[in-house]
Every structure is written in C-alpha cells, then in structure tokens.
Amino acid sequence: MNGLLPAFWAEALKARRSRAIWLTAAGFMMLPLVGGLMMIILKDPVRAQEMGLISAKAQLAAGVADWPTFFGLLTQGIAIGGAIVFAMVTAWVFGREFSDRTAKDLLALPTSRAAIVAAKFILIAWWALGLALLVFAAGLAIGNAVLIPGWSADLTWRSFGAFLAVALLDFMLLPFVALFASMGRGYLAPLGWTFLSVFLAQIAAILGWGDWFPWSVPALFSGMAGPRAADLGLHSYVAITLAFVAGLAATFFWWQRADHNR
C-alpha cells in the first residue's frame, strides 16, 4: 500500500501533539479507580458508611472484596467504557480532519487514500491497546494498594486474556464510528451513533437477541449481561466479524469515492 508508513507516522505525530491522548487516558483511569473504591466498600461497608463513602440507604451490588470480583469489574467496565472511549478516539482521528478543514489538503498529498485510512485505523488500534494496558496495569496497582485477597498468577493471566478479548471486540465495532465520522464530516454523527448503538445493545440483550446483535457481544462476553452470556456462540463472533468487515469496507469505499471539497 503506497505511503502507509509515512501516513501512519503523520497520524501518530498529530496524536502525540494533541491533548486527546491524555484526556482519554485520564477518563479511562476512572475504571480502575471506581473498582478500587468498590473493593474498599465491600471490604468494610460499615467503615465505608462512617467515612461517608456510602449512605445508610445505599444498595450495594452483590459481591465480595477479592481479586476475582475486581477483575470481573474491570472486564465488565471495559465492555461499555471501552466502547465509548474507543469511539471517542475514533471520532477524533477521523473527524478532526473535517473540523480542522484539513481533509482536502490531506488528500492532496502524494499518498493513496487507502493508505491514509489504513494508517488511521492502525493508530486507533495502538491507541486502544495502550489504553487497555494502562487500565489493567493501574487495576493491578490499585488492587494491591487496597490489599484485596485471592490473587494468583493463573487468575491474573486468565483475567488479562478476557480483558483484552473484550477490548478487541470493542475495537471490531469501531469502523462504523469511523464511517459516521467521515460521512458526518465531524464529531457529532459518530458520537450520536455510539450512544445509539450502546442503547440498542442493551435493548437487544434484554429481549434475548443480544447474541445476534454485534454491539451486544462485548457486554455479553464480559458477563455484564448475566446468564445470557452463555448464549454466545459461533454465530455471535461471525456477526461481529461481519460488522467489522462491513464497516471497514464502507469506510474505505467512502474515502475512495467521496468528493472532499471542504
């Protein structure tokens, strides 16, 4: 692909010079921090109430303060948190070209449009991976600081694999965000699509069709949707793969054919 490496270098340079990396990292760090707070509360609800962390009428979710529960919170949190934060990253990477009015200048460069789009997706993949690793590492540090019991190397590796798998499933749904950012020429359309897809995913899971709806698969895989997670099968992963391929193809096609006159 002509010019892929220079295109990726340019995209990485634009990201490094922006505040978006730090803002998304700061926002995503709320996940392990909230998980650590939940562990503190579950360890000693009476003490947490005395400290003002919860009210007397607060209803705590069922669970115990141990590493399996904490890892479960992280994995479930990235299913929804990752879908939103990764979508914000994608909207920024694709939408900023239109908000900054650099799209037509970008396409005037001696680099193929396919290389430009591919470079953006590669940057998003590395960005999402970096955020996921940061959150999991922070989770390990916070869990150790809170002194929750039940840690083992085997549990950590299995939980890490499940955590990355959910992050990957979130990533596979991002091409449609990129498509809406491109077609909408900015940030509003992709963010609107993101919140709509999260809402529809919840509805599909409640109705029992989540295993067929690609945007429900990450939450089901993480166990967030409860017993219906067992309904995931080969058809679920085929559905999310088809959504990934269709989103990629549509985004590449749009950039190849669309008239970028502004």
C-alpha positions as CSV (number, residue, x, y, z in Angstrom):
1,M,0.0,0.0,0.0
2,N,1.6,3.2,-1.2
3,G,2.7,5.5,1.6
4,L,1.3,3.6,4.5
5,L,4.3,4.1,6.8
6,P,4.6,7.9,6.2
7,A,0.9,8.2,6.7
8,F,1.0,6.4,10.0
9,W,3.9,8.5,11.1
10,A,2.0,11.6,10.3
11,E,-1.1,10.4,12.2
12,A,1.0,9.4,15.2
13,L,2.6,12.8,15.2
14,K,-0.7,14.6,15.2
15,A,-2.0,12.4,18.1
16,R,1.2,12.9,20.1
17,R,0.9,16.7,19.8
18,S,-2.7,16.8,20.9
19,R,-4.3,16.6,24.3
20,A,-6.6,13.8,23.2
21,I,-4.2,11.0,24.4
22,W,-4.0,12.4,27.9
23,L,-7.7,13.2,28.1
24,T,-8.8,9.7,27.1
25,A,-6.2,8.1,29.4
26,A,-7.5,10.3,32.3
27,G,-11.1,9.4,31.5
28,F,-10.4,5.7,31.3
29,M,-8.5,5.7,34.6
30,M,-11.8,6.2,36.3
31,L,-12.5,2.5,35.7
32,P,-9.8,1.1,38.0
33,L,-10.3,3.9,40.5
34,V,-14.0,3.1,40.8
35,G,-13.2,-0.6,41.0
36,G,-10.8,0.1,43.9
37,L,-13.4,2.2,45.6
38,M,-15.9,-0.7,45.3
39,M,-13.4,-3.0,46.9
40,I,-12.9,-0.7,49.8
41,I,-16.7,-0.5,50.3
42,L,-17.2,-4.3,50.0
43,K,-14.3,-5.0,52.4
44,D,-16.0,-3.0,55.2
45,P,-19.4,-1.4,54.4
46,V,-19.8,-0.1,58.0
47,R,-16.5,1.7,57.9
48,A,-17.2,3.0,54.4
49,Q,-20.5,4.4,55.7
50,E,-18.8,6.1,58.6
51,M,-16.3,7.7,56.1
52,G,-19.2,9.0,54.0
53,L,-18.4,6.8,51.0
54,I,-22.0,5.4,51.0
55,S,-25.2,6.4,52.7
56,A,-27.2,4.3,55.1
57,K,-29.8,3.7,52.3
58,A,-27.3,2.7,49.7
59,Q,-27.9,-0.6,47.9
60,L,-24.6,-2.5,47.3
61,A,-24.2,-4.9,44.4
62,A,-23.7,-8.5,45.4
63,G,-20.0,-9.4,45.6
64,V,-17.0,-9.8,47.8
65,A,-13.8,-7.9,48.0
66,D,-11.4,-10.2,46.3
67,W,-9.4,-10.4,43.1
68,P,-11.9,-12.4,41.0
69,T,-14.6,-9.8,41.7
70,F,-12.2,-6.9,41.0
71,F,-11.0,-8.4,37.7
72,G,-14.7,-9.0,36.8
73,L,-15.4,-5.3,37.4
74,L,-12.6,-4.3,35.2
75,T,-13.6,-6.6,32.4
76,Q,-17.3,-5.6,32.6
77,G,-16.2,-1.9,32.8
78,I,-14.2,-2.0,29.6
79,A,-17.1,-3.6,27.7
80,I,-19.1,-0.3,28.0
81,G,-16.3,2.1,28.9
82,G,-14.1,0.9,26.1
83,A,-16.9,1.1,23.6
84,I,-17.4,4.8,24.5
85,V,-13.8,5.9,25.0
86,F,-12.5,4.0,21.9
87,A,-15.3,5.5,19.9
88,M,-14.3,9.0,21.1
89,V,-10.7,8.2,19.9
90,T,-12.0,7.1,16.5
91,A,-14.3,10.1,16.2
92,W,-11.3,12.4,16.9
93,V,-8.9,10.6,14.5
94,F,-11.3,10.7,11.6
95,G,-13.5,13.8,12.5
96,R,-10.7,16.2,13.2
97,E,-9.7,16.4,9.5
98,F,-13.1,18.0,8.8
99,S,-13.4,20.1,11.9
100,D,-9.9,21.5,11.2
101,R,-10.7,21.7,7.5
102,T,-7.6,19.7,6.6
103,A,-9.4,16.9,4.7
104,K,-8.9,18.2,1.2
105,D,-5.3,19.2,2.0
106,L,-4.6,15.7,3.3
107,L,-5.9,14.1,0.2
108,A,-3.7,16.4,-2.0
109,L,-0.6,14.7,-0.7
110,P,1.1,12.0,-2.8
111,T,-0.3,9.3,-0.6
112,S,-3.2,6.9,-1.6
113,R,-6.5,7.4,0.2
114,A,-6.4,3.8,1.2
115,A,-3.1,4.3,3.0
116,I,-4.5,7.3,4.8
117,V,-7.5,5.3,6.1
118,A,-5.4,2.3,7.0
119,A,-2.9,4.5,8.9
120,K,-5.8,6.0,10.9
121,F,-7.1,2.5,11.8
122,I,-3.7,1.3,12.8
123,L,-3.2,4.3,15.1
124,I,-6.6,3.7,16.7
125,A,-5.7,0.0,17.3
126,W,-2.4,1.0,19.0
127,W,-4.2,3.8,21.0
128,A,-6.9,1.4,22.2
129,L,-4.3,-1.3,23.1
130,G,-2.3,1.3,25.1
131,L,-5.4,2.5,27.0
132,A,-6.4,-1.1,27.8
133,L,-2.9,-2.0,29.1
134,L,-2.8,1.2,31.1
135,V,-6.1,0.4,32.8
136,F,-5.2,-3.2,33.6
137,A,-1.8,-2.2,35.0
138,A,-3.5,0.5,37.1
139,G,-6.0,-2.0,38.3
140,L,-3.2,-4.3,39.5
141,A,-1.6,-1.4,41.3
142,I,-4.8,-0.3,42.9
143,G,-5.9,-3.8,43.8
144,N,-2.5,-4.4,45.6
145,A,-2.9,-1.0,47.4
146,V,-6.4,-1.9,48.6
147,L,-5.0,-5.3,49.9
148,I,-7.8,-7.5,48.5
149,P,-7.3,-11.2,48.8
150,G,-7.4,-14.1,46.3
151,W,-4.6,-13.2,43.9
152,S,-2.9,-15.8,41.8
153,A,-0.7,-15.7,38.7
154,D,-3.1,-18.0,36.9
155,L,-6.1,-15.9,37.7
156,T,-4.3,-12.8,36.6
157,W,-3.3,-14.2,33.2
158,R,-6.8,-15.6,32.6
159,S,-8.4,-12.3,33.6
160,F,-5.9,-10.4,31.4
161,G,-6.8,-12.5,28.4
162,A,-10.5,-12.0,29.0
163,F,-9.9,-8.2,29.4
164,L,-8.0,-8.0,26.1
165,A,-10.6,-10.1,24.4
166,V,-13.4,-7.6,25.4
167,A,-11.2,-4.7,24.2
168,L,-10.7,-6.5,20.9
169,L,-14.4,-7.0,20.5
170,D,-14.9,-3.3,21.2
171,F,-12.3,-2.4,18.6
172,M,-14.1,-4.5,16.0
173,L,-17.1,-2.2,16.2
174,L,-15.2,1.0,15.6
175,P,-15.2,1.0,11.8
176,F,-18.8,2.1,11.8
177,V,-17.8,5.0,14.1
178,A,-15.2,6.0,11.6
179,L,-17.7,5.7,8.8
180,F,-20.1,8.1,10.5
181,A,-17.3,10.5,11.4
182,S,-16.4,10.5,7.7
183,M,-19.9,10.8,6.3
184,G,-20.9,13.4,9.0
185,R,-17.6,15.3,8.5
186,G,-17.0,15.8,12.2
187,Y,-17.7,14.6,15.7
188,L,-21.4,14.8,16.2
189,A,-22.6,11.9,14.0
190,P,-20.1,9.3,15.3
191,L,-20.8,10.2,18.9
192,G,-24.5,10.1,18.3
193,W,-24.1,6.7,16.6
194,T,-22.0,5.4,19.6
195,F,-24.7,6.3,22.2
196,L,-27.4,4.9,20.0
197,S,-25.6,1.6,19.4
198,V,-24.9,1.2,23.2
199,F,-28.6,1.8,23.9
200,L,-29.7,-0.7,21.2
201,A,-27.2,-3.2,22.5
202,Q,-28.9,-3.0,25.9
203,I,-32.3,-3.5,24.4
204,A,-31.2,-6.4,22.3
205,A,-29.7,-8.1,25.4
206,I,-32.8,-7.6,27.4
207,L,-35.0,-9.0,24.6
208,G,-32.7,-12.1,24.3
209,W,-31.4,-11.2,20.9
210,G,-28.0,-9.9,22.1
211,D,-26.1,-12.9,20.8
212,W,-27.2,-12.0,17.3
213,F,-26.6,-8.2,17.6
214,P,-22.8,-7.4,17.2
215,W,-22.9,-4.4,19.5
216,S,-24.2,-6.6,22.4
217,V,-21.5,-9.2,22.1
218,P,-18.7,-7.4,24.1
219,A,-21.0,-6.9,27.2
220,L,-22.3,-10.4,26.9
221,F,-18.8,-11.8,26.7
222,S,-17.7,-9.8,29.7
223,G,-20.6,-11.3,31.8
224,M,-22.2,-7.9,32.3
225,A,-25.5,-9.1,30.8
226,G,-25.7,-12.0,33.3
227,P,-26.8,-15.6,32.3
228,R,-27.3,-14.7,28.7
229,A,-23.6,-14.6,28.2
230,A,-23.8,-18.4,27.9
231,D,-25.9,-17.9,24.7
232,L,-22.9,-16.6,22.8
233,G,-21.8,-19.0,20.1
234,L,-20.1,-19.1,16.8
235,H,-22.9,-17.1,15.2
236,S,-22.1,-14.2,17.6
237,Y,-18.5,-14.0,16.6
238,V,-19.4,-14.3,12.9
239,A,-21.9,-11.4,13.4
240,I,-19.3,-9.1,14.9
241,T,-16.7,-10.1,12.3
242,L,-19.1,-9.3,9.5
243,A,-19.9,-5.9,11.2
244,F,-16.1,-5.3,11.4
245,V,-15.5,-6.2,7.7
246,A,-18.6,-4.2,6.5
247,G,-17.6,-1.1,8.5
248,L,-14.0,-1.3,7.1
249,A,-15.2,-1.8,3.6
250,A,-17.7,1.0,3.8
251,T,-15.2,3.5,5.3
252,F,-12.5,2.7,2.7
253,F,-15.1,2.9,-0.1
254,W,-16.4,6.3,1.2
255,W,-12.9,7.8,1.3
256,Q,-12.1,6.5,-2.2
257,R,-15.3,7.8,-3.8
258,A,-16.5,10.8,-1.8
259,D,-16.0,14.3,-3.1
260,H,-13.8,16.1,-0.5
261,N,-14.4,19.7,-1.4
262,R,-14.3,21.1,2.1
